[in-house]
Amino acid sequence: MVAVFTILAALFPLTVRAAENPAFWKHQVKGEFATVLANLKASLEAKQFLITGEENLAKGLENNKQIFGEDKWNTIGFKDATSVHFCSLVFNQEVFNLNMDWSILCPFKLSAYTMKNKPGVVNIITVRPTYLLAKDPHPKAKEIGRKIENRIIEALREGGAQ
């Protein structure tokens, strides 16, 4: 039975598995990639997050496809893929005062990507702070994780809806 489940799980598309992973929050919106990405960043900034970095992952891979091989650098069929790093000084201070190990949370990160077989659909994914802080023994960890996650998701939903 375990072998059958393993085989079936391998056959599901990557996006389905990611959406079912409790560590991730995933959302899809319709729109042009550059516009959605700009709206996401503007919404994060409106929610008092500071954008600290951005990587065009698709372009980086495409620029180095000679290393991987023309037919191997994009076997899954993505079109756009960008990661945005963002931070909140308030949340930084709160998690630092719990445990310095949680400094790993800042900056937070979202990835936005499109697939060639679904033009006009932008996937937005981020790690859930509630998942990461769920087993922390500090009595305020879950509460802070929930506050952080709620503000991030609110910003991403609003940015994706524009």
C-alpha positions as CSV (number, residue, x, y, z in Angstrom):
1,M,0.0,0.0,0.0
2,V,2.8,2.4,0.8
3,A,4.5,1.7,-2.5
4,V,1.2,2.5,-4.4
5,F,0.8,5.7,-2.5
6,T,4.4,6.7,-3.2
7,I,3.9,6.1,-6.9
8,L,0.6,8.0,-7.0
9,A,2.1,10.9,-5.1
10,A,4.9,11.1,-7.7
11,L,2.4,11.3,-10.5
12,F,0.6,14.4,-9.1
13,P,1.8,17.7,-10.5
14,L,4.3,19.6,-8.4
15,T,1.8,22.5,-7.8
16,V,-0.8,20.1,-6.3
17,R,1.7,18.7,-3.9
18,A,2.9,22.2,-2.9
19,A,-0.7,23.3,-2.3
20,E,-1.2,20.4,0.0
21,N,2.0,21.0,2.0
22,P,1.0,22.5,5.3
23,A,4.3,24.5,5.4
24,F,3.2,26.5,2.3
25,W,0.5,29.1,1.6
26,K,-0.3,29.1,-2.1
27,H,-2.6,31.3,-4.1
28,Q,-3.4,31.8,-7.8
29,V,-4.4,35.0,-9.5
30,K,-5.2,35.9,-13.0
31,G,-3.2,38.6,-14.7
32,E,0.0,39.6,-16.4
33,F,3.0,38.5,-14.4
34,A,4.9,41.8,-14.2
35,T,1.7,43.7,-13.1
36,V,0.9,41.1,-10.5
37,L,4.4,41.1,-9.2
38,A,4.5,44.9,-9.0
39,N,1.1,44.9,-7.2
40,L,2.3,42.2,-4.7
41,K,5.4,44.3,-3.8
42,A,3.3,47.5,-3.5
43,S,0.8,45.7,-1.2
44,L,3.6,44.4,1.0
45,E,5.1,47.8,1.3
46,A,1.6,49.2,2.2
47,K,1.5,46.6,5.0
48,Q,4.8,48.0,6.3
49,F,7.1,45.4,4.9
50,L,10.4,46.5,3.4
51,I,11.4,44.8,0.1
52,T,15.0,43.7,0.7
53,G,15.7,41.8,-2.5
54,E,14.3,40.2,-5.7
55,E,15.7,37.4,-7.9
56,N,14.5,36.7,-11.4
57,L,15.0,32.9,-11.0
58,A,13.7,32.1,-14.5
59,K,16.1,34.5,-16.2
60,G,19.0,33.3,-14.1
61,L,18.4,29.7,-15.2
62,E,17.8,30.7,-18.8
63,N,21.0,32.7,-18.9
64,N,22.8,29.5,-17.8
65,K,21.0,26.9,-19.9
66,Q,24.2,26.0,-21.6
67,I,25.4,24.5,-18.3
68,F,22.2,22.4,-17.9
69,G,21.5,21.7,-21.6
70,E,18.9,23.3,-23.9
71,D,16.4,20.5,-23.3
72,K,17.0,20.2,-19.5
73,W,17.0,23.7,-18.0
74,N,13.2,24.0,-17.9
75,T,11.6,20.5,-18.1
76,I,8.6,21.5,-16.0
77,G,7.5,24.3,-18.3
78,F,7.6,27.4,-16.2
79,K,7.6,30.8,-17.9
80,D,8.3,33.3,-15.2
81,A,9.7,32.7,-11.7
82,T,10.7,35.5,-9.3
83,S,11.4,35.4,-5.6
84,V,10.9,38.5,-3.5
85,H,12.4,38.9,0.0
86,F,10.7,41.2,2.4
87,C,11.0,42.1,6.1
88,S,9.2,43.8,8.9
89,L,11.2,45.6,11.6
90,V,8.3,45.0,14.1
91,F,8.2,41.3,13.4
92,N,12.0,41.1,13.5
93,Q,12.0,42.5,16.9
94,E,9.2,40.2,18.1
95,V,10.8,37.0,16.9
96,F,14.3,38.1,18.1
97,N,12.9,38.5,21.6
98,L,11.5,34.9,21.5
99,N,14.7,33.2,20.3
100,M,17.5,34.4,18.1
101,D,17.2,31.2,16.0
102,W,14.0,32.7,14.6
103,S,16.1,35.4,12.9
104,I,16.0,32.9,10.1
105,L,12.4,34.2,9.4
106,C,13.6,37.6,8.3
107,P,13.6,38.3,5.5
108,F,10.4,36.5,4.6
109,K,10.1,35.3,1.0
110,L,7.5,34.8,-1.6
111,S,7.9,33.1,-5.0
112,A,5.6,34.1,-7.9
113,Y,5.7,32.0,-11.1
114,T,3.7,31.2,-14.2
115,M,3.5,28.0,-16.2
116,K,3.6,27.9,-20.0
117,N,0.5,25.7,-20.1
118,K,-1.5,28.2,-18.0
119,P,-0.9,31.6,-19.5
120,G,-2.3,34.5,-17.4
121,V,-2.3,32.5,-14.1
122,V,0.2,33.7,-11.6
123,N,1.0,31.3,-8.7
124,I,2.1,32.9,-5.4
125,I,3.6,30.8,-2.7
126,T,5.2,31.5,0.7
127,V,6.2,29.6,3.8
128,R,3.7,29.8,6.7
129,P,5.3,31.3,9.8
130,T,2.6,29.4,11.9
131,Y,4.0,26.2,10.6
132,L,7.5,27.1,11.5
133,L,6.7,28.4,14.9
134,A,4.1,25.7,15.8
135,K,6.4,23.7,18.0
136,D,8.4,26.5,19.6
137,P,8.1,26.2,23.4
138,H,7.8,29.9,24.0
139,P,4.2,30.8,25.0
140,K,4.0,33.7,22.5
141,A,5.5,31.9,19.5
142,K,2.1,30.7,18.1
143,E,0.5,34.1,18.5
144,I,3.4,35.9,16.8
145,G,3.5,33.4,14.0
146,R,-0.2,33.9,13.5
147,K,0.2,37.7,13.4
148,I,3.0,37.5,10.9
149,E,1.3,35.1,8.7
150,N,-2.0,37.0,8.7
151,R,-0.3,40.2,7.7
152,I,1.7,38.5,4.9
153,I,-1.3,36.7,3.5
154,E,-3.5,39.8,3.7
155,A,-0.9,41.7,1.8
156,L,-0.5,39.0,-0.8
157,R,-4.2,38.6,-1.3
158,E,-4.7,42.3,-1.7
159,G,-1.8,42.6,-4.1
160,G,-3.1,39.7,-6.2
161,A,-6.6,41.2,-6.3
162,Q,-5.5,44.6,-7.8
